[in-house]
Amino acid sequence: MSQPTPTAPTDEIGRLAALSEESEIARLRRQRPKVMIHTQAAFEALFVPELDDTPLDERLLVALHAAALAPSNVLAAAYRTRLEGRIETWLLEAVAQDQRDRVEEPRLRALLDFSHRLSVDPGAARREHLSALIAAGLSTAAVVAIAQLIAFVAYQARMVAGLDALRHSADKPDFERKAKLPARHPAARPAASAFTFATLGWRAWLEPLEPSAANETQLAILDESHPQARSSDYYLLLALQPEILRQRSLTYNAIMYGSGGAARAERELAAAAVSRDNGCVYCASVHAQRFEQRAKRRDVIEQLFEDPEHAGTSERERAIIHFALALTRRPDQFGAEQFAPLIKQGVSFDALLDLIQATAIFAWANRLMLTLGEPAALNVQASSDVDQLIVRRPPRT
């Protein structure tokens, strides 16, 4: 059976963001305890001593690499500290500085190449990149674990950067310094015409778990994760690492569906903005539909698909989109000034926390969708219940 969820976990995210227990931001986070609990549990599940055929030091090296590429200096330093004395200094330096050409061992080099692509340009992922990992000796379950790990570090980096900036903004909102929007990664993204309101399926590039072969724990976690998980390539593939899937799903649900704070439509707008910028056509379509359900309109999403940097039908919408893009693109350049346009529009601090979390979780979600498979057309009629339609396995021919 899976490990029980801790009720009073260590808060690694809060520690890295230097949050005092007495601070306003820490108080607001305690009002959303499930996000804290399941984020920490995901961290612990990813770094258990034994995890299929992925040694702990190997996972920590990949985490160091992903953190350095995020980029997040504080997160990279934390992973490096865990490795010091266990790994040769030259290898730590090579990984931290993305000097992959210095790494001759084929398996580690394949992992670092995968980490670079997934961290820097997840939209460039292709089926053959997973084949390279399998050829390097990883099992399908190990590939899923590594993908989850790299995607989680991307989430961690944006959570830490956002919370650190919010901590400074709570002390003194920076209305004087103008917020800048970092440039997108220069790699090609899907054209605006590729993004759609249509309901899409998703097809895995590796063989997912067969429901008939799932054990009781896997089936229970599938059922907890999504109503259609037993017929979903996405969930069936992730179920090869069931405890990581469980904590990922619980973290996601707590962030996107928690009560209070930011309106659901605004969380969906942030999710769509991140997905558009990362080039995740699948996630963008899901959250475009969810925004439309909540807001009863689609104009801002149409603008977002066409031109993210100039999208928004109001100053508040534009501020939310720019906030999500800035945190997505360069967490290391994200500062308290990014909150000033939102605060001017009356966005409360508890809503700001929700927007940080909604932006960060899609650094995780997009990377899994983009790396492990591809969207697929579905022949289904439109429905107002998007939750019942997403991620369904396309019919086999």
CORJO-V529279 format. One record per residue. N is the residue number from 0. RES is the residue in one letter. BURIAL is # if it has 9 or more other C-alpha atoms within 8 Angstrom, else .. Layout:
n-><N & N>
res-><RES & RES>
burial-><BURIAL & BURIAL>
//
This chain:
n-><0 & 1 & 2 & 3 & 4 & 5 & 6 & 7 & 8 & 9 & 10 & 11 & 12 & 13 & 14 & 15 & 16 & 17 & 18 & 19 & 20 & 21 & 22 & 23 & 24 & 25 & 26 & 27 & 28 & 29 & 30 & 31 & 32 & 33 & 34 & 35 & 36 & 37 & 38 & 39 & 40 & 41 & 42 & 43 & 44 & 45 & 46 & 47 & 48 & 49 & 50 & 51 & 52 & 53 & 54 & 55 & 56 & 57 & 58 & 59 & 60 & 61 & 62 & 63 & 64 & 65 & 66 & 67 & 68 & 69 & 70 & 71 & 72 & 73 & 74 & 75 & 76 & 77 & 78 & 79 & 80 & 81 & 82 & 83 & 84 & 85 & 86 & 87 & 88 & 89 & 90 & 91 & 92 & 93 & 94 & 95 & 96 & 97 & 98 & 99 & 100 & 101 & 102 & 103 & 104 & 105 & 106 & 107 & 108 & 109 & 110 & 111 & 112 & 113 & 114 & 115 & 116 & 117 & 118 & 119 & 120 & 121 & 122 & 123 & 124 & 125 & 126 & 127 & 128 & 129 & 130 & 131 & 132 & 133 & 134 & 135 & 136 & 137 & 138 & 139 & 140 & 141 & 142 & 143 & 144 & 145 & 146 & 147 & 148 & 149 & 150 & 151 & 152 & 153 & 154 & 155 & 156 & 157 & 158 & 159 & 160 & 161 & 162 & 163 & 164 & 165 & 166 & 167 & 168 & 169 & 170 & 171 & 172 & 173 & 174 & 175 & 176 & 177 & 178 & 179 & 180 & 181 & 182 & 183 & 184 & 185 & 186 & 187 & 188 & 189 & 190 & 191 & 192 & 193 & 194 & 195 & 196 & 197 & 198 & 199 & 200 & 201 & 202 & 203 & 204 & 205 & 206 & 207 & 208 & 209 & 210 & 211 & 212 & 213 & 214 & 215 & 216 & 217 & 218 & 219 & 220 & 221 & 222 & 223 & 224 & 225 & 226 & 227 & 228 & 229 & 230 & 231 & 232 & 233 & 234 & 235 & 236 & 237 & 238 & 239 & 240 & 241 & 242 & 243 & 244 & 245 & 246 & 247 & 248 & 249 & 250 & 251 & 252 & 253 & 254 & 255 & 256 & 257 & 258 & 259 & 260 & 261 & 262 & 263 & 264 & 265 & 266 & 267 & 268 & 269 & 270 & 271 & 272 & 273 & 274 & 275 & 276 & 277 & 278 & 279 & 280 & 281 & 282 & 283 & 284 & 285 & 286 & 287 & 288 & 289 & 290 & 291 & 292 & 293 & 294 & 295 & 296 & 297 & 298 & 299 & 300 & 301 & 302 & 303 & 304 & 305 & 306 & 307 & 308 & 309 & 310 & 311 & 312 & 313 & 314 & 315 & 316 & 317 & 318 & 319 & 320 & 321 & 322 & 323 & 324 & 325 & 326 & 327 & 328 & 329 & 330 & 331 & 332 & 333 & 334 & 335 & 336 & 337 & 338 & 339 & 340 & 341 & 342 & 343 & 344 & 345 & 346 & 347 & 348 & 349 & 350 & 351 & 352 & 353 & 354 & 355 & 356 & 357 & 358 & 359 & 360 & 361 & 362 & 363 & 364 & 365 & 366 & 367 & 368 & 369 & 370 & 371 & 372 & 373 & 374 & 375 & 376 & 377 & 378 & 379 & 380 & 381 & 382 & 383 & 384 & 385 & 386 & 387 & 388 & 389 & 390 & 391 & 392 & 393 & 394 & 395 & 396>
res-><M & S & Q & P & T & P & T & A & P & T & D & E & I & G & R & L & A & A & L & S & E & E & S & E & I & A & R & L & R & R & Q & R & P & K & V & M & I & H & T & Q & A & A & F & E & A & L & F & V & P & E & L & D & D & T & P & L & D & E & R & L & L & V & A & L & H & A & A & A & L & A & P & S & N & V & L & A & A & A & Y & R & T & R & L & E & G & R & I & E & T & W & L & L & E & A & V & A & Q & D & Q & R & D & R & V & E & E & P & R & L & R & A & L & L & D & F & S & H & R & L & S & V & D & P & G & A & A & R & R & E & H & L & S & A & L & I & A & A & G & L & S & T & A & A & V & V & A & I & A & Q & L & I & A & F & V & A & Y & Q & A & R & M & V & A & G & L & D & A & L & R & H & S & A & D & K & P & D & F & E & R & K & A & K & L & P & A & R & H & P & A & A & R & P & A & A & S & A & F & T & F & A & T & L & G & W & R & A & W & L & E & P & L & E & P & S & A & A & N & E & T & Q & L & A & I & L & D & E & S & H & P & Q & A & R & S & S & D & Y & Y & L & L & L & A & L & Q & P & E & I & L & R & Q & R & S & L & T & Y & N & A & I & M & Y & G & S & G & G & A & A & R & A & E & R & E & L & A & A & A & A & V & S & R & D & N & G & C & V & Y & C & A & S & V & H & A & Q & R & F & E & Q & R & A & K & R & R & D & V & I & E & Q & L & F & E & D & P & E & H & A & G & T & S & E & R & E & R & A & I & I & H & F & A & L & A & L & T & R & R & P & D & Q & F & G & A & E & Q & F & A & P & L & I & K & Q & G & V & S & F & D & A & L & L & D & L & I & Q & A & T & A & I & F & A & W & A & N & R & L & M & L & T & L & G & E & P & A & A & L & N & V & Q & A & S & S & D & V & D & Q & L & I & V & R & R & P & P & R & T>
burial-><. & . & . & . & . & . & . & . & . & . & # & . & # & # & . & # & # & . & # & . & . & . & . & . & # & # & # & # & # & . & . & # & . & # & # & # & # & # & # & # & # & # & # & . & # & # & # & . & . & . & # & . & . & # & # & # & # & # & # & # & # & # & # & # & # & # & # & # & # & # & # & # & # & . & # & # & # & . & # & # & . & . & # & # & . & . & # & . & . & . & # & # & . & # & # & # & . & # & # & # & . & . & # & . & . & . & # & # & # & # & # & # & # & # & # & # & # & # & # & # & # & # & # & . & # & . & # & . & # & # & . & # & # & # & . & # & . & # & . & # & # & # & # & # & # & # & # & # & # & # & # & # & # & # & # & # & # & # & # & # & # & # & # & # & # & # & # & # & # & # & . & . & # & # & . & . & . & . & . & . & . & . & . & . & . & . & . & . & . & # & . & . & . & . & # & . & . & . & # & # & # & # & # & # & # & # & . & # & # & . & . & . & . & # & . & . & # & # & # & . & # & # & # & . & # & . & # & # & # & # & . & # & # & # & # & # & # & # & # & # & # & # & # & # & # & # & # & # & # & # & # & # & # & # & # & # & . & . & . & . & # & # & . & # & # & # & # & # & # & # & # & # & # & # & # & # & # & # & # & # & # & # & # & # & # & # & # & # & # & # & # & # & # & . & . & . & . & # & . & # & # & . & # & # & # & . & # & # & . & . & # & # & . & . & . & # & # & # & # & # & # & # & # & # & # & # & # & # & # & # & # & # & . & # & # & # & # & # & # & # & # & # & # & . & . & . & # & . & . & # & # & # & # & # & # & # & # & # & # & # & # & # & # & # & # & # & # & # & # & # & # & # & # & # & # & # & . & . & . & . & . & . & . & . & . & # & . & . & # & # & # & # & # & # & . & . & .>
//
